[in-house]
Amino acid sequence: QHFDFRRIAQSDVVSRLGHICSSEGVEVKPETLRLIARSATGSLRDAENILEQLITYYGTEIGLQQAQATLGISGDRRAREMLKHIIDNDIAAGIRTIKSISGSGLDLRPFNRELVEYLRALLLIKTGTGDDIDLPGEDVAELKEIASKASLPQILKAVKLFGQLESGGFDSYSTLPLELALVDCVLT
């Protein structure tokens, strides 16, 4: 027999996590549950495991920053800054942002992951399919403004270049791959 399993909708994962939290007496804000669901990419088991780790580590009150730290997401505003530098073709400002992140001692992989997520959202907005982007409202408004200044080929190229770094397994403290992707994105 052959069974086709599909990923569970993010809203369903959030709903299930909310039910678990209410039955266990755990206080978690909806944006934190959405972040967990987004990180689990449609796997309810993975989402429940992440929630269990957070409860084990932080107890019955879990904040967004705690979830971001556990998931390796910096929540750093500089990912959106970098997005603007890419769209504005500003290599110097982009390299300064990369150096600033590296100088802060942050792992560059989560930063790149966030950047790719913003680039993907920008791509969806530009193609008119961004109605269900699961980002805070102020982020979506900012992305819509950025999308109005960018061309679709420019966004597509940036998604490809920075997305390849995800699968390439670059060193988390070397700035060179990000710098090369930025320059390549702007120059060609």
N, C-alpha and C positions, 0 to 999 in steps of 0.2 A: 504494500500500500504506500501511496505517496501523499504526504500532507504538506500543504503550503501554509506556512506561518507568516503572518505579516506583523510589522511593527505596530505597537499600540499607539494610539493618538496621544499626543502630549497632554491634552486636556483630561483624558481618561487616567493617565498616570498621576497627574496632579490631584485629581479627585480621589483616587485610591490612597495616595500618600496623606491627603488631608483627613480621610477617614481613619487611617492608622494613627495619625497624630492625635485626633480627638478621642479615640478609644484608649490610647495609652497616656493621655494627659500631657502631651507634649505641645509646647507653644512654638509654632513656626509660622512666619509670615508667608502669604501667598507667593511673593516674588522669590522667596527662598525655595519653595516647593517647585516653582517653575524652573529655577536654575537646576535643581536636582533632576527634574524630568528631562530637561534639555540635554544635560550631561549623560543621561542614561540612553539617549537616542532610541527611544521606543521599546526598551527592555524593562518591563516591570520588575523583574528579579534584580536587575542592576540598580534600579532606582530604590528599591526596598533595602538593598545592601548598603547603598550610600547613606540612606536615612538611618539605618541601624548603626553605622559607623559614627555618624554625627551624634546620635543619642548616647552611644557608649562613651564618646569622648567629651561631649559638652553638657550632657544631662538633658533636662526637660525644657530648656529654653535655648533655642538655636537661632542665631542671627544670620543675616546674609553674609557678613564678613567671615563668619566661621565656616559657612558652607563654601565660600570662595576659596578660603585658605585650604580646606580639605581637598577640594577639587583641583587645586593648582591654578586657580583663576585669580589674577591680580586685582581685577576691578579698577585698574589704573586708568585714569583719564588720558594718559599718553597714547593709548591704543587709538582713540578717536583723533588725537592730534596727528598721529602718524598717518592716519587715513586722509586727513586734510592735506598733509604735505605731499602724499602720493598724487592726489587729484590736482593739486596746484603745481605739480612738477617741480617742487622745491627740494632739491637734493640736499643742500646744505642744512636746512631746517630738519629734514628727516634724519640725517646722520647725527645731528646734535641730539635729537630725541632718542635715538638708539644708544648713543653714548651716555645720556642721562640715565636711561634705564639700566644699562650695564654698570654704570658708576654707583647706582643705588644698591647693587648686589642682587637684583632680581634675576630670576631664571628667565632667560629669553624665550624658552619654548611656550610657557603659558601666555606670554605677551603676544607671540606670533599667533597662537591659537585664537586669542581674542581679536586680533587684527583680521584674521581670516574670517571669523564670524561676522565682523562688521562689514568686510568686503562682500561677503555673501549676501548680507542684508541689503547692502547698497545695490548689488546686482538684481535682487528681487524687486526692489523699489523701482529701479530704472526700467525693468521689463514690465512693470505694472502688475506684478504678482506678489507684492509685499504686504498684502492685507493682513496676513496672519503671522507677521514677524513677532516673535516673543521677546521683545526688548521693552524697557521702560519707555513711556510716552515721550519724555524729553529727548531720549536717544533717537527715537524714530523721527521726531521733528527735525533734529539736527542732521540725520542721515538724508532726509528728503531734501534739505537745503543743499547738502553736499552733492547729491545725485543730480540736482539741476545744473550743476557746473561741470559735470563729467560726461564723457561720451561712453556709450556701451562698450566699444572695443577697448577703451582705456581701463574700464572696470574689469572686464573679462581678463585682460592681460595681467592685471594686478592679482586677481583671484588665483590664476594659474601659477604665477611666479611665487607668491607667498604660500599658496597651498602646497606646492611641491616641497617646501621646506619641512612641512609636517611629516611627510612620508620619508624624507631623506634622513631623518634622525640627526639633525645638526647638533653640535656641542652646545649645551645650554648657556655657556658663558662666552662663546666666540661671537663677536658682532659681525664678522665678515659675511656670513650668508645673508643676513638681513640687509646689510649695506649693498651687497651685490644685487639682490633682488630689487631694491629700491632704485639703484642706478639703471639696471636693465629695464625696469618698468618705465622710467622716465625717458631714457635715451632712444629707445627703439619703438 
